[in-house]
Amino acid sequence: MRKVLSLLALCVLVSACGRMRDDLTEAPEPIGNFLMGYNITVANDPTKGPFSRDVTNEEWKAAVEGAIQNRLGRYDGDAWFHVAVGVQGYVVAMPGIPLIYSPKSVLVIGVTFIEDATQSKLNEEPIQMTVFEPCCTPILGSGLTRSREEQIDGLAFNAARAIERYMREHADQFGGVPEVLEDDPTIIEGAVSLETQTEVPQEPVN
């Protein structure tokens, strides 16, 4: 019975992740006049938290830029904006001990938006965002349930979601109307201490 329940839980998890990714196949509602110009991610030896797998600068650059392109590249407004991201810190969780030590994966980024027409920054200081993986089981850390590559991909995917959410909530900066979105516990504006990420976060709000 225990194995059956575990299998059912895993099926639900996979299904939820699939639904979250399906939204990329649909044309999004505009964010003002936003049309993505340059998509630049920089990872200059970001801080690696405790009990983390190693990730190279090149891997972070490729994963985050790819996720942003997949998400923000769908918009077809008439004003170019550039998106610059700096990877500041991460934990790509190693396998832990369920119920005792289940490290969770986390990524801290800084985001800057630049308006192409004026070549001016919309924010003088990078906007810090912390993201967790979009799909995690409530008991097992992702180090036990996902491969290293899947963890990196999940963090990059949620980083792009976090950027899009910020843009919708501050759509006036892009010529649109700001939106009020439901809280998502896998996305936090600001930075968290990488030293304390040893518990699995709640499931995300879709």
Secondary structure, DSSP 8 states (H G I E B T S, - for coil): -HHHHHHHHHHHHHHHHHHHHHGGGS-----TTEEEEEEEEE-SS-EE-TTB----HHHHHHHHHHHHHHHHTT---SEEEEEEEEEEEEE-B---BTTTB----EEEEEEEEEETTTTEES-SS-EEEEEE-S---SSS-HHHHS-HHHHHHHHHHHHHHHHHHHHHHTGGGGTS--------TTEEES---GGG--S-------
